[in-house]
Amino acid sequence: MKTKSQTSHARLMAAVKPLLEERQTLRTEGMKLRRQLVTLTEKGQRVAAELADVTRRAVKARVATTKLFDGAEAAARKEVEAAATALLGGFADAPAAVVKDAASLSIVNSSDRKKVEEQLVAKMAEIDKRLNDLAAQSPKR
């Protein structure tokens, strides 16, 4: 027959056994969660590296676009200046009744003068509009 101490020990072991099994289950689940955390951390690091790369490329593209717009704006300004110089030069060099057509370098009589003036002003307005459009499209610094 079992002694009182053996019976107590058996009851204690019966009570402790589920706790030990639960402890082991929790350890296993904890290890799985740690592995998942490591995997997620590695994925997060890869995504952060990809995001940094995309950001670097976007900045380079923005710089290139800014340079492109700056170049186009400078060319448009030169075109406006050339047209203005041609218009003003044509008026300044011509006698009162004769105007030089800056586009074709031909002499225009007084009857065609008004038409030529309107055409040159329209060309300047178009160039100025294109310049303003380019300025509006260019990235702000």
GIPE-V272668 format. One record per residue. N is the residue number from 1. SS is DSSP state (hx for helix, st for strand, lp for the rest). PHI is phi in whole degrees, -180 to 180 (999 if undefined). Layout:
# GIPE-V272668
n->N ss->SS phi->PHI
n->N ss->SS phi->PHI
This chain:
# GIPE-V272668
n->1 ss->lp phi->999
n->2 ss->lp phi->-83
n->3 ss->lp phi->-83
n->4 ss->hx phi->-61
n->5 ss->hx phi->-68
n->6 ss->hx phi->-68
n->7 ss->hx phi->-66
n->8 ss->hx phi->-62
n->9 ss->hx phi->-64
n->10 ss->hx phi->-65
n->11 ss->hx phi->-66
n->12 ss->hx phi->-64
n->13 ss->hx phi->-65
n->14 ss->hx phi->-66
n->15 ss->hx phi->-76
n->16 ss->hx phi->-81
n->17 ss->hx phi->-55
n->18 ss->hx phi->-62
n->19 ss->hx phi->-67
n->20 ss->hx phi->-66
n->21 ss->hx phi->-65
n->22 ss->hx phi->-65
n->23 ss->hx phi->-61
n->24 ss->hx phi->-65
n->25 ss->hx phi->-61
n->26 ss->hx phi->-64
n->27 ss->hx phi->-62
n->28 ss->hx phi->-62
n->29 ss->hx phi->-64
n->30 ss->hx phi->-62
n->31 ss->hx phi->-66
n->32 ss->hx phi->-62
n->33 ss->hx phi->-64
n->34 ss->hx phi->-63
n->35 ss->hx phi->-63
n->36 ss->hx phi->-63
n->37 ss->hx phi->-63
n->38 ss->hx phi->-63
n->39 ss->hx phi->-61
n->40 ss->hx phi->-64
n->41 ss->hx phi->-64
n->42 ss->hx phi->-64
n->43 ss->hx phi->-62
n->44 ss->hx phi->-61
n->45 ss->hx phi->-66
n->46 ss->hx phi->-65
n->47 ss->hx phi->-64
n->48 ss->hx phi->-63
n->49 ss->hx phi->-66
n->50 ss->hx phi->-64
n->51 ss->hx phi->-63
n->52 ss->hx phi->-63
n->53 ss->hx phi->-65
n->54 ss->hx phi->-63
n->55 ss->hx phi->-63
n->56 ss->hx phi->-61
n->57 ss->hx phi->-65
n->58 ss->hx phi->-64
n->59 ss->hx phi->-65
n->60 ss->hx phi->-62
n->61 ss->hx phi->-65
n->62 ss->hx phi->-65
n->63 ss->hx phi->-63
n->64 ss->hx phi->-63
n->65 ss->hx phi->-64
n->66 ss->hx phi->-61
n->67 ss->hx phi->-63
n->68 ss->hx phi->-62
n->69 ss->hx phi->-65
n->70 ss->hx phi->-61
n->71 ss->hx phi->-66
n->72 ss->hx phi->-67
n->73 ss->hx phi->-65
n->74 ss->hx phi->-63
n->75 ss->hx phi->-63
n->76 ss->hx phi->-66
n->77 ss->hx phi->-62
n->78 ss->hx phi->-62
n->79 ss->hx phi->-64
n->80 ss->hx phi->-64
n->81 ss->hx phi->-62
n->82 ss->hx phi->-64
n->83 ss->hx phi->-66
n->84 ss->hx phi->-64
n->85 ss->hx phi->-63
n->86 ss->hx phi->-64
n->87 ss->hx phi->-65
n->88 ss->hx phi->-67
n->89 ss->hx phi->-65
n->90 ss->hx phi->-63
n->91 ss->hx phi->-73
n->92 ss->hx phi->-71
n->93 ss->hx phi->-84
n->94 ss->lp phi->-89
n->95 ss->lp phi->-64
n->96 ss->lp phi->-58
n->97 ss->lp phi->-96
n->98 ss->lp phi->-128
n->99 ss->st phi->-129
n->100 ss->st phi->-83
n->101 ss->st phi->-82
n->102 ss->lp phi->-64
n->103 ss->lp phi->-71
n->104 ss->lp phi->-109
n->105 ss->lp phi->58
n->106 ss->st phi->-104
n->107 ss->st phi->-88
n->108 ss->st phi->-114
n->109 ss->lp phi->-80
n->110 ss->hx phi->-64
n->111 ss->hx phi->-73
n->112 ss->hx phi->-94
n->113 ss->hx phi->-58
n->114 ss->hx phi->-60
n->115 ss->hx phi->-63
n->116 ss->hx phi->-64
n->117 ss->hx phi->-59
n->118 ss->hx phi->-63
n->119 ss->hx phi->-64
n->120 ss->hx phi->-66
n->121 ss->hx phi->-65
n->122 ss->hx phi->-64
n->123 ss->hx phi->-63
n->124 ss->hx phi->-64
n->125 ss->hx phi->-64
n->126 ss->hx phi->-65
n->127 ss->hx phi->-64
n->128 ss->hx phi->-63
n->129 ss->hx phi->-63
n->130 ss->hx phi->-62
n->131 ss->hx phi->-63
n->132 ss->hx phi->-65
n->133 ss->hx phi->-63
n->134 ss->hx phi->-63
n->135 ss->hx phi->-64
n->136 ss->hx phi->-69
n->137 ss->hx phi->-81
n->138 ss->lp phi->-70
n->139 ss->lp phi->-63
n->140 ss->lp phi->-82
n->141 ss->lp phi->-97
